[in-house]
Structures are given as C-alpha cells and as structure tokens.
Amino acid sequence: MRHRGVVIGCGFFAQNHLNAWARESRAELVGVCDRDPEKAARAARTFGVPRWDTDAAALLEATRPDFVDVVTTVESHRPLVETACRAGAKVVVCQK
C-alpha cells in the first residue's frame, strides 16, 4: 500500500525531505506547495510530482493526501498544520 503525500515548502531544506520521500517505496508524492511558484514548479518537475500550487489549502483540497510534510518557516507551522488537519490528513509531519 502506498500512502499519498504532499510536501509544503520547497526551499533549501525541503530538498532533503523531497529526496527522502522519493526513495520511500511506500510513499507517493501527489503534490508540492510553495509561496514561490518557481520553487514549487521546479520541485514538481524534479521529483515527478503531478501537481503543484502556491495555495496549501487549495492543493490539499484537490489532492486529499494521507500525509502532509510541512517544511517551512517556524511562524507558518501552526497555520499550515491546522490547514492540513482540517483537510483530513491522517499524519502531519512538521519540521522542528
């Protein structure tokens, strides 16, 4: 069984997370999100992720992931974790 996931944040540190998810056979990334559309599009292209967005809530609504990995700045953690929970994510991983 593969678990569908979304990574929110596609900056420098997120590259470690994206590489790890790409190697995990039980995970399938279905979306990536970043405020910067170029970063989101590049991550989607690099890691073969079918969907990207700059709006986390819209992406979560569209993809309905099993898990969400939040790799953003500290001040954005709580709102993004709450958004992921409201969207029905079963697991939310938050950096730091």
Order of alpha helices (4+ residues) and beta strands (2+ residues): beta-alpha-beta-alpha-beta-alpha-beta-alpha-beta
